[in-house]
Amino acid sequence: MDESTAAVPAAEVFGAARGFTWLRRAGDGLAWIESRPSEGRAVLVGWQPGTEPADLTEKDRSCSNGVGYGGIPFCVTPDGDVLACDGEDQRVRSLSDGTPLTPEAAEKALRWADFVAGDEYFYAVREDHRLPGRIANELVRVAFAAPHEQVVLDSAHDFVGAPRLSPDGTRLAWLTWDHPQMPWDGTTLWVADVVAEGVRNVERVAGSATESVVEPTWTPDGRLLYLSDRRGWWNLYRQGEPEPLITMDAEMGEPLWFLGLRNFDVFEDGRIVCKWIERGFEHLGILGTDGTIEEVRTPYTQFRSPTVLGDRIAVLVGGPEHPQTVVLLDPAEGGPGTVVRASGVTAPSRVSVPEPITYPTTGGAVAHAFWYPPSVPAEGPVPLIVNCHGGPTSHVVPALDLRQQYWTSRGYGYLELNFRGSTGYGRPYRDALKGEWGVVDVDDAVAGAQYLVERGLADPGKLIVRGLSGGGWLTLCAMAFRDVFAAGGSMNGVADAAKMAADTHKFESRYLDSLIGPLPDARALYDERSAITGAERITAPLILLQGEVDEVVPADQAEVIAEVLAERGVAHEHHVYRGEGHLFAHAENLVHALEAEHAFYTEHVLST
């Protein structure tokens, strides 16, 4: 294989890059969070028209929170102040004067996310770890005036999220859900009157154990909108109306893995800017007051956090040849828009542009993926990386990511799976993984690799499967129970499902009830599905990459696999990265992990 000078260096993949999340309006400008692997932290950044973006987080600090997987860690008050959660101590502070609004708590025992501010109070999700053996997720009101009195408004559910205050401050909306539901299975939307004591006249608006309602949002004239998947797709509804504002066989929402996700916003005149996912591609459009939607024509295929700013749309965008960027779009003109902040990523001289594919898999079903061919000259079938996303309800879109280009610039083909269970293809496709985790997702990985082999694109002797978290589970299951892949790479992957159910964080502690079955009744099935049970059948080389302090998939999950492979003399590597959690944050560790993985496949797959 020719690894020319066009090969993307690992240091370039993670070095100067910025990742963007949580875009919001801040007065006449914007605020967002930047993840900076080179600094190992997340930074709150502000921008006003006519100025350059400026850090609002102090040097050597982070703006982040530890509620579940995290969520939006800041909000803007009506008078323009910014409330931000400090990643080190989890206290919420006013950035105007540095005043802490929440109390100290040992070992980050109080965690805050998804705030909304009124004139006298802010409302937030509080995750309380102070009681031994119990974690409480509660909707809490906090007073701006000292001593910052806290009032619990809802503590009756396992989870709360999305507190949203009406424009006049008189009504509050929020979401709840309870074990064993995950928020993409079923949630409930509530609305109540805001009173001096807290809330009263609590009313259920929508949702159930089998209907996922997300993103309650108030219009400027005080009407409540929300997304519901009651007809099999997340579509947009208005309170009190049984039919969606527009009926689309497309996802206008996404799974609530992180508190504060936003896929639509409302103009002052009532028009709605919204994102939707259709056949794996993301689109952005304007839903008019007449019920018709007009797509904003841009060169992008990824849109996150669309935000109304006057008559413009601020949005985080990306595309097959466009790195993630903060842009301002004129909805009437479309086009690439005005760059507010670039990611610092430079597209390689040769970019592998993906092809969407749909291929047959088991049970007469089809699965979906994006195929990235090598970006360097190649003759005949090529080594193939089959990448499996986490979640497993997440999804991948065709947007430039140097992690993909790292491999394609070295002559690999790269297959990004949206296996059954992924978002973007309707609820039935998402629900197809229920009870079948470790079976149909693995089937789809195998079928995807074989599909490319049959097309003459992939070398059948050089197939590699890799993935993070739930994608790591898929990888380990494929290595243990299928004889297809020449090597595998698991990043923080689940090896023992029953152990994960006992050890993982509260958010996912009952997730496997739906993916496999409820314990203890399904214990035999947990053991049958788990890679640790079939570890003695693994014969192909395997690399394990693990965060030392991962609270989602603890480090001993990788250890047990490594021990079995060592006892049997199976080629493997096991790297544990100090201080890293479930999602690595430090560039030096990300670079080392990527280079170690490449060297491992070079030695054990390409050299054979």
C-alpha positions in Angstrom: 0.0 0.0 0.0 1.3 3.4 -0.9 1.2 5.8 2.1 2.2 8.9 0.3 2.8 12.4 1.6 -0.9 12.9 1.3 -1.5 10.8 4.4 -3.2 12.9 7.2 -1.0 12.9 10.3 -2.7 11.9 13.6 -1.4 15.1 15.2 -3.4 17.1 12.6 -6.6 15.2 13.3 -6.7 16.4 16.9 -4.1 19.2 17.2 -5.6 22.6 16.4 -9.1 21.4 15.9 -12.1 22.8 17.8 -15.3 21.0 18.2 -18.5 23.0 18.5 -21.7 22.4 20.6 -24.5 24.2 22.3 -24.9 27.3 20.1 -27.2 29.9 21.6 -28.2 33.5 21.1 -26.6 35.9 23.5 -28.1 39.4 23.1 -27.2 40.6 19.7 -24.6 37.9 19.4 -23.9 34.2 20.1 -22.4 31.9 22.6 -21.2 28.3 22.2 -19.0 25.6 23.7 -15.7 24.7 22.1 -14.0 21.4 22.9 -10.3 21.8 22.5 -8.3 18.6 22.6 -5.0 20.5 22.5 -6.0 22.1 25.8 -7.9 19.2 27.2 -10.9 21.4 28.1 -14.2 22.8 27.0 -14.5 26.6 26.7 -17.5 28.9 26.6 -17.0 31.4 23.8 -18.9 34.6 23.1 -19.3 36.6 19.9 -20.8 40.0 19.1 -21.2 41.4 15.6 -18.2 43.4 14.6 -15.9 41.6 17.0 -13.8 38.5 17.1 -15.0 35.5 19.2 -13.6 35.7 22.8 -13.2 33.1 25.6 -15.6 33.6 28.5 -14.1 30.7 30.5 -11.1 31.4 32.5 -7.7 30.0 31.4 -7.1 26.4 32.6 -10.8 26.0 33.5 -13.6 24.2 31.7 -17.3 24.9 31.1 -19.0 21.5 31.4 -21.2 19.4 33.6 -21.5 15.8 34.7 -25.2 15.2 34.5 -25.4 11.9 32.7 -23.4 12.3 29.5 -23.6 16.1 30.1 -25.7 18.8 28.6 -25.8 22.4 27.9 -23.7 24.0 30.7 -24.7 27.6 30.4 -27.6 30.0 29.7 -28.1 33.7 29.0 -30.3 35.7 31.4 -32.9 38.3 30.2 -30.5 41.1 31.2 -27.6 39.6 29.2 -25.6 37.9 32.0 -24.3 34.4 31.4 -24.6 31.6 33.9 -22.0 28.9 33.4 -21.2 25.6 35.1 -17.6 25.1 36.1 -16.2 21.7 35.0 -13.9 21.4 38.0 -16.3 22.0 40.9 -19.7 21.8 39.0 -20.9 25.1 40.6 -22.9 27.5 38.5 -21.6 31.1 38.5 -22.6 34.4 37.1 -19.9 35.5 34.7 -20.7 39.2 35.2 -19.2 39.2 38.7 -18.1 35.6 39.3 -20.7 35.0 42.0 -21.4 31.3 42.7 -25.2 30.7 42.6 -25.0 27.0 43.7 -23.3 25.6 46.9 -20.1 23.8 47.2 -20.5 20.0 47.2 -17.7 17.5 47.9 -16.6 15.3 45.0 -19.0 17.1 42.6 -22.0 15.7 44.4 -24.3 18.4 43.0 -24.3 18.7 39.2 -26.3 21.2 37.1 -27.4 21.2 33.4 -29.9 22.6 31.0 -30.6 26.0 32.6 -33.2 28.6 31.7 -33.3 32.0 33.4 -36.1 34.4 34.4 -35.8 37.7 36.1 -35.5 36.5 39.7 -34.7 32.8 39.3 -33.1 30.2 37.1 -34.5 26.8 36.5 -32.2 23.7 36.0 -31.8 20.0 36.1 -30.0 19.1 39.3 -28.3 15.7 39.8 -27.8 15.1 43.5 -25.2 12.4 44.5 -25.2 13.3 48.2 -27.4 10.5 49.4 -25.6 7.1 49.7 -26.8 4.6 47.2 -29.2 7.0 45.5 -28.9 9.6 42.7 -31.7 12.1 42.4 -32.5 13.9 39.2 -34.7 16.9 40.0 -36.2 20.0 38.5 -35.0 22.9 40.8 -35.5 26.7 41.0 -32.6 28.7 42.2 -32.9 32.3 43.3 -30.5 34.9 42.0 -30.6 36.8 45.3 -28.5 35.6 48.2 -28.7 33.1 49.9 -29.7 31.6 46.5 -32.6 29.5 47.8 -33.3 26.3 46.0 -36.8 25.0 45.6 -37.4 21.5 44.2 -40.2 21.6 41.7 -40.3 18.0 40.5 -38.6 15.0 42.2 -41.2 12.4 41.4 -39.4 10.9 38.4 -36.2 9.1 37.6 -35.2 11.8 35.1 -36.1 15.4 34.3 -35.0 17.6 31.4 -35.6 20.6 29.2 -37.0 23.2 31.6 -38.3 26.0 29.4 -39.8 29.3 30.6 -42.5 31.0 28.6 -41.6 34.5 27.2 -43.7 36.3 29.8 -42.3 34.1 32.6 -45.6 32.8 33.8 -45.5 29.2 32.6 -42.8 26.5 32.8 -42.6 23.4 30.6 -40.3 20.4 31.2 -39.9 16.7 30.4 -39.7 13.6 32.6 -39.2 9.9 32.1 -38.8 6.8 34.3 -36.9 3.6 34.3 -36.8 1.4 32.3 -37.6 3.9 29.5 -34.9 5.8 27.8 -35.9 9.2 26.5 -36.1 8.0 22.9 -38.6 5.3 24.1 -41.0 7.4 26.1 -41.1 10.8 27.9 -43.8 13.1 29.2 -44.2 16.8 28.7 -45.6 18.9 31.5 -46.6 22.5 31.8 -47.4 24.5 35.0 -48.1 28.0 36.2 -45.1 29.7 37.8 -46.0 31.1 41.3 -44.0 32.5 44.2 -43.9 29.1 45.9 -42.8 27.3 42.7 -45.3 25.8 40.3 -49.0 24.9 40.4 -51.7 23.6 38.1 -49.3 21.0 36.6 -50.8 19.7 33.3 -49.6 16.8 31.2 -49.4 18.0 27.6 -48.1 14.9 25.7 -46.0 11.8 25.8 -46.2 8.3 27.4 -44.1 5.2 28.0 -44.2 4.6 24.2 -44.2 8.1 22.8 -40.9 10.1 22.8 -41.5 13.9 23.2 -38.5 16.1 23.1 -37.5 19.8 22.8 -40.4 21.8 24.3 -40.0 25.3 22.9 -42.1 28.5 23.4 -43.0 30.7 20.5 -42.6 34.5 20.9 -46.3 34.8 21.3 -46.4 32.2 24.1 -47.5 29.0 22.4 -45.8 25.7 23.2 -44.2 23.6 20.4 -42.6 20.1 20.8 -41.3 17.2 18.8 -43.1 13.8 19.1 -42.5 10.5 17.4 -46.1 9.3 17.9 -46.5 8.6 14.1 -43.1 6.9 13.8 -41.0 10.0 13.1 -40.1 12.9 15.3 -42.4 15.6 13.9 -43.3 19.1 15.1 -46.5 19.7 17.1 -48.2 22.6 18.8 -49.9 22.1 22.2 -53.6 21.3 21.9 -53.3 20.2 18.3 -53.4 16.5 17.5 -51.7 16.7 14.0 -48.2 17.8 13.3 -47.5 21.2 11.9 -46.0 19.4 8.9 -46.1 15.7 8.3 -42.7 14.4 7.2 -41.3 10.8 6.9 -38.1 12.3 8.3 -36.7 12.8 11.8 -37.0 16.4 12.9 -35.5 15.4 16.3 -32.9 13.1 17.7 -32.3 10.9 20.8 -31.9 12.9 24.0 -28.4 11.6 24.9 -27.4 15.1 26.1 -29.7 17.6 27.9 -30.4 20.7 25.9 -30.3 19.4 22.3 -32.1 21.7 19.9 -33.1 21.1 16.3 -35.5 24.0 15.7 -36.0 27.7 16.7 -38.6 30.3 16.1 -38.5 33.7 14.4 -40.4 36.6 15.9 -42.9 36.4 13.0 -43.7 32.8 13.8 -41.7 31.1 11.1 -39.7 28.1 12.3 -36.2 27.1 11.3 -35.8 23.4 11.6 -33.5 20.5 10.8 -34.5 17.1 9.6 -32.8 13.8 8.8 -33.8 12.0 5.7 -32.1 8.8 4.5 -29.0 9.7 6.5 -28.7 13.3 5.3 -29.5 16.3 7.4 -31.4 19.3 5.9 -32.2 22.8 7.1 -35.4 24.6 6.2 -38.0 27.3 7.1 -41.5 26.1 8.1 -43.8 29.0 7.2 -46.9 30.0 9.0 -48.9 28.6 6.1 -47.6 25.1 6.9 -45.2 24.7 4.0 -41.5 24.2 4.3 -38.7 25.6 2.1 -35.2 24.1 2.3 -32.4 26.5 2.8 -29.9 25.6 0.0 -26.4 25.3 1.3 -23.4 23.1 0.5 -23.7 21.4 3.9 -25.1 18.1 5.0 -24.8 18.5 8.8 -26.7 21.1 10.8 -26.7 21.4 14.6 -28.3 23.9 17.1 -30.1 26.1 14.5 -30.5 29.5 16.2 -32.5 32.6 15.2 -30.5 35.8 15.3 -32.6 38.6 13.9 -33.5 37.7 10.3 -30.5 35.3 10.1 -29.9 31.7 11.1 -26.8 30.8 13.2 -26.0 27.1 12.9 -23.1 24.6 13.3 -22.5 23.1 9.9 -20.4 20.6 8.2 -20.3 18.8 4.8 -18.4 16.1 2.9 -15.7 18.6 2.1 -16.4 21.2 4.8 -15.1 21.1 8.3 -17.5 21.9 11.1 -18.0 25.7 11.3 -20.2 28.3 13.0 -21.9 30.2 10.3 -24.6 32.9 9.8 -27.0 32.1 7.0 -29.4 34.3 5.2 -32.4 32.0 4.7 -33.5 33.8 1.5 -30.1 33.5 -0.2 -28.7 30.2 1.2 -25.2 29.5 0.1 -22.2 28.9 2.4 -23.1 31.9 4.7 -20.8 34.0 6.7 -18.2 32.3 8.9 -18.3 33.3 12.5 -15.8 30.7 13.8 -13.8 28.1 11.9 -12.8 24.8 13.5 -9.1 25.1 12.6 -9.3 22.0 10.6 -7.8 22.1 7.1 -9.3 19.7 4.6 -6.7 17.4 3.1 -5.5 17.9 -0.5 -7.5 14.7 -1.4 -10.8 14.3 0.3 -12.7 11.0 0.3 -16.3 11.9 -0.4 -18.8 9.3 0.8 -21.4 7.4 -1.1 -24.6 6.5 0.7 -25.4 2.8 0.4 -28.3 0.6 1.4 -27.7 -3.1 1.5 -29.5 -6.3 2.3 -29.0 -7.8 5.7 -30.5 -10.6 7.8 -34.3 -11.2 8.2 -35.1 -9.7 4.8 -34.2 -6.2 6.2 -31.9 -3.5 4.8 -29.3 -1.5 6.6 -27.7 1.9 5.8 -24.1 3.2 5.7 -21.7 5.7 4.0 -18.8 4.3 2.0 -15.6 6.3 1.9 -13.2 5.0 -0.8 -9.5 5.5 -0.4 -8.3 9.0 -1.3 -5.0 7.7 -2.7 -4.7 5.6 -5.8 -5.5 1.9 -5.2 -5.7 -1.1 -7.4 -8.3 -3.8 -6.8 -10.0 -4.5 -3.5 -8.7 -2.6 -0.6 -8.4 -3.1 3.2 -11.6 -2.1 4.8 -12.4 -0.4 8.1 -16.0 -1.0 9.3 -16.7 1.8 11.8 -19.6 1.3 14.3 -20.9 4.3 16.1 -21.9 4.3 19.8 -25.3 4.8 21.4 -26.4 2.6 19.7 -29.2 5.0 18.8 -26.7 7.6 17.4 -26.2 8.1 13.7 -23.5 9.3 11.3 -23.9 11.9 8.6 -21.6 12.6 5.6 -19.5 15.4 7.1 -15.8 15.9 6.9 -14.0 14.2 9.8 -10.3 13.9 9.7 -10.6 10.6 11.6 -12.1 9.1 8.5 -9.7 10.8 6.2 -6.8 9.5 8.4 -7.6 6.0 7.2 -8.7 6.8 3.6 -5.5 8.8 3.0 -3.6 5.6 3.9 -5.4 3.4 1.3 -8.1 2.0 3.5 -11.8 2.0 2.5 -13.9 3.2 5.4 -17.5 2.1 5.9 -19.6 4.2 8.4 -22.5 2.1 9.6 -26.0 3.3 10.5 -27.0 -0.2 11.5 -30.4 -1.1 12.8 -31.1 0.8 15.9 -29.7 4.1 14.5 -31.6 7.3 14.3 -32.6 8.9 11.0 -34.7 6.2 9.5 -37.8 6.2 11.6 -38.8 4.7 14.9 -39.4 1.1 13.5 -35.7 1.1 12.3 -34.6 2.4 15.7 -36.7 -0.1 17.6 -35.4 -3.0 15.4 -32.5 -3.4 17.8 -34.7 -3.9 20.9 -34.1 -7.3 22.3 -31.5 -7.9 19.6 -28.4 -6.0 20.7 -25.4 -8.0 19.8 -27.2 -9.8 17.1 -28.7 -7.6 14.3 -26.2 -4.8 14.8 -23.4 -7.4 14.3 -25.4 -8.9 11.4 -25.4 -5.4 9.7 -21.6 -5.0 10.2 -20.9 -8.4 8.7 -23.4 -7.8 5.8 -21.9 -4.3 5.1 -18.4 -5.7 4.8 -19.6 -8.6 2.6 -21.6 -6.2 0.4 -18.4 -4.3 -0.4 -16.5 -7.5 -0.9 -19.2 -8.6 -3.4 -18.9 -5.3 -5.2 -15.1 -5.9 -5.6 -14.3 -2.9 -3.4 -13.0 -4.6 -0.2 -10.4 -7.3 0.3 -12.1 -10.3 2.1 -8.9 -11.1 3.9 -8.4 -7.6 5.2 -11.6 -6.6 6.9 -11.3 -4.7 10.2 -14.2 -3.8 12.6 -13.8 -1.0 15.1 -16.1 1.1 17.3 -16.5 3.2 20.5 -18.8 2.3 23.4 -21.8 0.5 21.9 -19.7 0.3 18.7 -17.0 -1.4 20.9 -19.6 -3.9 22.1 -20.5 -4.6 18.4 -16.8 -5.0 17.7 -16.2 -7.4 20.5 -19.2 -9.5 19.7 -18.2 -9.7 16.1 -14.7 -10.8 17.1 -16.0 -13.4 19.6 -19.0 -14.8 17.6 -18.3 -14.3 13.9 -15.3 -15.4 11.8 -15.3 -12.6 9.3 -12.9 -9.8 10.4 -9.1 -10.1 10.3 -8.7 -7.6 13.3 -10.7 -5.5 15.6 -10.4 -2.3 17.6 -12.6 -1.6 20.7 -12.6 1.8 22.3 -14.3 1.7 25.7 -16.4 -1.2 24.5 -18.8 -3.3 26.6 -17.6 -6.8 27.1 -19.9 -8.0 29.9 -23.5 -6.7 29.6 -24.6 -7.9 33.0 -21.7 -6.2 34.6 -22.3 -3.0 32.7 -26.0 -3.0 33.9 -24.7 -3.2 37.5 -21.8 -0.7 37.2 -22.7 2.0 34.7 -24.1 5.4 35.4 -27.7 6.0 36.3 -28.8 7.2 32.9 -28.0 3.8 31.2 -28.5 1.6 34.2 -31.8 0.2 32.8 -31.0 0.7 29.1 -30.3 -3.0 28.6 -33.8 -3.9 29.7 -34.9 -3.0 26.2 -31.7 -3.9 24.3 -31.5 -7.4 25.7 -34.1 -8.0 28.4 -34.9 -7.2 32.1 -32.7 -8.7 34.8 -32.7 -11.2 36.5 -35.0 -13.0 34.1 -32.8 -12.5 31.1 -29.5 -13.2 32.8 -28.8 -16.2 30.6 -29.3 -14.1 27.5 -26.9 -11.4 28.9 -24.2 -14.1 29.3 -24.9 -15.6 25.9 -24.6 -12.3 24.1 -21.6 -10.9 26.0 -18.1 -11.1 24.3 -16.6 -12.2 27.6 -18.5 -15.5 27.3 -17.0 -16.1 23.8 -13.6 -14.5 24.5 -11.9 -17.9 24.2 -13.2 -18.1 20.6 -11.4 -14.9 19.6 -8.4 -15.7 17.4 -8.0 -12.6 15.3 -5.8 -9.7 16.6 -7.6 -7.2 18.8 -6.6 -3.8 20.2 -8.3 -2.4 23.3 -8.3 1.3 24.0 -9.7 2.3 27.4 -10.3 5.4 29.6 -9.0 4.9 33.1 -11.9 6.7 34.8 -14.7 5.8 32.4 -18.0 5.9 34.5 -20.1 4.5 31.6 -18.0 1.4 30.7 -15.5 0.9 33.6 -12.0 -0.1 32.7 -12.3 -3.6 34.0 -14.5 -4.5 31.0 -11.4 -4.3 28.7 -9.2 -5.9 31.3 -11.1 -9.2 31.4 -10.8 -9.5 27.6 -7.1 -8.6 27.6 -6.5 -11.3 30.3 -8.2 -14.0 28.3 -6.3 -13.1 25.2 -3.0 -13.0 27.0 -3.6 -16.5 28.5 -4.3 -17.9 25.1 -1.5 -16.1 23.3 -3.8 -14.2 20.9 -2.1 -11.1 19.4 -3.5 -8.0 21.2 -2.7 -4.7 22.7 -4.4 -3.1 25.8 -3.9 0.6 26.4 -5.4 2.4 29.4 -5.3 6.2 29.3 -4.8 7.9 32.6 -7.4 10.5 33.5 -9.6 9.8 30.5 -13.3 9.0 30.7 -15.7 7.6 28.2 -15.0 10.2 25.6 -11.3 11.1 25.4 -10.6 14.8 25.9 -6.8 15.2 25.6 -5.1 15.5 22.2 -2.0 13.5 23.2 -4.1 10.5 24.2 -6.3 10.8 21.1 -3.2 10.9 18.9 -1.5 8.0 20.7 -4.6 5.9 20.4 -5.1 6.5 16.7 -1.4 5.9 15.9 -1.4 2.7 18.0 -4.4 1.4 16.2 -2.8 2.1 12.8 0.4 0.4 13.8 -1.5 -2.6 15.1 -3.4 -3.1 11.8 -0.3 -2.5 9.8 1.5 -5.3 11.7 -1.3 -7.8 11.9 -3.4 -7.3 8.8 -1.5 -5.5 6.1 1.8 -7.4 6.7 0.2 -10.8 6.5 
